[in-house]
Amino acid sequence: MQVRAHQGDTLDNLCHRHLGSSAYVEAALELNPGLAAVGPILANGQAVTLPEETTATPANTNLIQLWD
């Protein structure tokens, strides 16, 4: 999925807004070589390819619960 960054967006924000979780950041970085070199704030209107949303929890499935 290709999306465009808004002013002041970070990759974390894009993943959370379009995929519902910021856990997709690593996969998005793999799909966009050189994006990490741009810095934390993306340019307004910058095209970014995001991974397809999965039903499984991406990244880490071992959750630590601080409070019960």
Steps between C-alpha positions, in 0.01 A plus 500: 500500500641839403420800723615863517642661812336807650697790644689386810427129446733226615500143372357394834205738451435373147498137610269574790260710293471261204563159658382553857835419660851640504637144509525509119787752498777244441313341208437846351871584525580181308256602224650853478879479468666827600200628694685480833766735361235771448466548875211461743273765342383420148460767233146619434357291214779240508381167359549204733420135429342327799471122546166326471310482826499156659259356751782363716679731738809617314849499651488376859223266615651451847325773691608614843218624718611744766167499682237230532 
